[in-house]
Amino acid sequence: MLLAEKKAKKELLLAEKKAKKELKKSQKIELTNYNKENDTDFKTYSAYQKHLKILLAIDLKESIKEERR
């Protein structure tokens, strides 16, 4: 029983590690594609995410202005 639990825990940790690696890989691809399409040069995914939040805030602010008219 104890051996099976250790094996299951090890498999879970390996699966989590693999999932994190795949996430990092997909984030890198997304960042690379965005940089190419928009002629930007974001070095990190977090900087890219901050940029997207700013763009969203600007868009939301403009939408609110349009609704008031």
Backbone bond lengths (Angstrom), bond angles and torsions (degrees), N, CA, C in turn:
res aa  C-N    CA-C-N  psi(-1)  N-CA   C-N-CA  omega(-1)  CA-C   N-CA-C  phi
1 M - - - 1.462 - - 1.527 110.72 -
2 L 1.309 116.85 -46.59 1.453 121.20 -179.30 1.532 111.26 -65.06
3 L 1.290 116.61 -39.37 1.462 121.62 178.56 1.525 110.96 -63.98
4 A 1.310 116.95 -41.09 1.468 121.57 178.96 1.529 110.37 -64.91
5 E 1.328 117.21 -38.67 1.467 120.92 178.66 1.530 110.69 -66.00
6 K 1.327 116.63 -41.94 1.459 120.33 178.41 1.518 110.92 -63.79
7 K 1.324 116.21 -41.14 1.454 120.80 179.24 1.533 110.90 -64.51
8 A 1.336 116.06 -42.44 1.465 120.83 179.65 1.531 110.19 -64.81
9 K 1.330 116.42 -40.78 1.465 120.66 179.72 1.531 109.94 -64.82
10 K 1.325 116.78 -41.87 1.461 121.23 179.22 1.528 110.41 -63.18
11 E 1.328 116.50 -43.49 1.465 120.78 178.90 1.527 110.91 -63.44
12 L 1.332 116.06 -38.64 1.462 120.48 178.27 1.525 110.68 -64.13
13 L 1.315 116.99 -44.43 1.458 120.55 179.08 1.527 111.38 -63.15
14 L 1.316 116.55 -40.02 1.463 120.25 177.52 1.526 111.42 -64.78
15 A 1.331 116.19 -40.17 1.466 120.52 178.53 1.529 110.76 -64.95
16 E 1.335 117.02 -40.92 1.458 120.88 178.02 1.524 110.93 -63.97
17 K 1.325 115.51 -42.27 1.461 120.18 179.17 1.528 110.63 -62.27
18 K 1.325 115.92 -42.51 1.464 120.79 179.31 1.529 110.59 -64.91
19 A 1.337 116.68 -40.93 1.467 120.92 179.93 1.530 110.47 -64.23
20 K 1.324 117.24 -41.55 1.460 120.41 178.49 1.524 110.94 -64.09
21 K 1.325 115.91 -39.63 1.464 120.61 179.06 1.528 110.37 -64.09
22 E 1.330 116.60 -42.80 1.467 120.68 178.63 1.528 111.39 -65.33
23 L 1.334 116.59 -38.15 1.466 120.79 178.26 1.524 110.11 -63.29
24 K 1.316 116.60 -46.46 1.471 120.82 178.80 1.533 110.27 -59.80
25 K 1.316 115.47 -41.63 1.465 120.29 -179.56 1.529 110.66 -63.43
26 S 1.326 116.99 -45.33 1.467 120.15 -179.16 1.530 110.92 -67.78
27 Q 1.343 117.25 -35.50 1.461 120.35 177.10 1.528 110.81 -65.14
28 K 1.313 116.02 -39.83 1.461 120.19 179.10 1.525 110.74 -64.28
29 I 1.318 116.62 -41.68 1.464 120.94 178.12 1.524 110.23 -64.34
30 E 1.330 116.95 -44.64 1.463 121.17 179.44 1.529 110.66 -60.67
31 L 1.332 116.61 -43.93 1.460 121.45 179.66 1.525 111.22 -64.10
32 T 1.315 116.65 -43.82 1.466 121.24 178.85 1.523 111.00 -61.48
33 N 1.320 116.69 -45.26 1.468 120.74 179.49 1.525 111.28 -63.00
34 Y 1.332 117.07 -42.84 1.461 120.56 179.87 1.526 110.27 -63.38
35 N 1.325 116.10 -44.68 1.466 120.02 179.55 1.528 111.15 -59.46
36 K 1.319 117.03 -41.35 1.466 120.51 179.79 1.523 111.67 -68.14
37 E 1.323 116.59 -45.29 1.464 121.11 -175.92 1.520 113.21 -69.60
38 N 1.335 116.71 -31.11 1.462 120.19 -173.72 1.520 113.77 -113.05
39 D 1.318 116.16 9.34 1.460 121.78 179.11 1.532 111.24 52.31
40 T 1.313 115.71 47.83 1.463 122.44 177.23 1.517 108.59 -113.53
41 D 1.329 115.50 173.82 1.456 119.58 -178.23 1.530 110.44 -140.13
42 F 1.326 116.19 56.44 1.463 119.86 177.18 1.516 108.94 -74.98
43 K 1.326 115.70 131.55 1.460 120.79 -178.12 1.526 112.05 -90.27
44 T 1.338 116.44 -30.21 1.469 119.66 -177.25 1.520 110.72 -123.64
45 Y 1.309 114.65 155.54 1.456 120.68 179.20 1.529 110.30 -67.22
46 S 1.333 116.92 -34.78 1.465 119.64 -179.66 1.533 111.12 -66.84
47 A 1.332 117.78 -38.13 1.465 120.44 176.99 1.525 109.92 -64.93
48 Y 1.311 116.30 -39.62 1.467 121.93 176.96 1.533 110.37 -62.18
49 Q 1.319 117.22 -43.84 1.463 121.09 179.59 1.531 111.24 -63.58
50 K 1.328 117.55 -40.53 1.468 121.10 176.92 1.517 110.32 -61.09
51 H 1.322 116.32 -42.37 1.463 121.71 178.30 1.533 110.64 -60.12
52 L 1.332 116.66 -44.92 1.465 120.33 179.64 1.529 111.25 -63.13
53 K 1.330 116.72 -38.51 1.474 120.04 178.15 1.524 110.69 -63.49
54 I 1.325 116.82 -40.04 1.464 121.14 178.52 1.526 110.07 -64.38
55 L 1.328 116.33 -44.83 1.464 119.91 178.20 1.524 111.44 -60.82
56 L 1.314 115.95 -41.00 1.464 120.49 179.04 1.528 110.87 -64.64
57 A 1.326 116.77 -41.20 1.464 120.62 179.31 1.527 110.97 -64.04
58 I 1.315 116.24 -41.22 1.470 120.74 178.37 1.528 109.92 -63.36
59 D 1.322 116.41 -44.75 1.462 121.27 179.38 1.524 111.35 -62.70
60 L 1.318 116.15 -42.11 1.461 120.62 178.82 1.525 111.03 -64.01
61 K 1.322 115.94 -41.99 1.465 120.33 179.32 1.526 110.68 -62.32
62 E 1.324 117.05 -41.92 1.467 121.16 178.07 1.525 111.26 -65.83
63 S 1.319 117.07 -37.79 1.467 121.09 178.20 1.525 110.88 -63.73
64 I 1.302 116.33 -41.06 1.469 120.56 178.81 1.521 110.33 -64.52
65 K 1.336 116.76 -41.25 1.463 120.41 177.77 1.523 110.60 -61.10
66 E 1.333 117.10 -42.28 1.465 121.82 179.83 1.528 111.34 -63.73
67 E 1.317 116.78 -38.83 1.466 120.58 -179.91 1.517 111.36 -66.30
68 R 1.306 117.33 -33.20 1.462 120.99 -178.27 1.525 112.05 -71.54
69 R 1.305 116.15 -22.03 1.475 119.51 -177.95 1.470 112.07 -76.20
